[in-house]
Amino acid sequence: MGGARAAIHVRRGDTVEVTHGKYRGKRGKVLRVLRKEARIIVEGVAVAKRHTKPNEKMPSGGIVPKEMPFPASKAMLVCTRCGRAVRFGRQRMDDGTTVRVCRHCGELIDRA
């Protein structure tokens, strides 16, 4: 079994909008990127209830909400300037660094 890594278009800390499925239209911050599975974990999206036994962290145990991973292909990056879910391109700057650029308004999203 090879450990091939999928190229994922979002990073931890990006704000994304879900484009398909049960959570369509929800926005949230990317908490984790699981490259091998091509999935992401987004704050407030795909929340499941986990029943936990009492332990040191939670002496009483209980039902804890937990964000579950979902396919990265079902989310689009949200532009900070125009505030909509957009595709992005990459642009090389004068100093040789690469940045992500919004395809809709041309705003720099961040350093790539």
Buried (B, 14 or more C-beta within 10 A) or exposed (E): EEEEEEEBBBBEEBBBBBEEEEBEEBBBBBBEBEBEEBBBBBBEBBEEEEEEEEEEEEEEEEEEEEBEBBEBBBBBBBBBEEEEBBEBEEEEEEEEEEBBBBEBEEBBBEEB
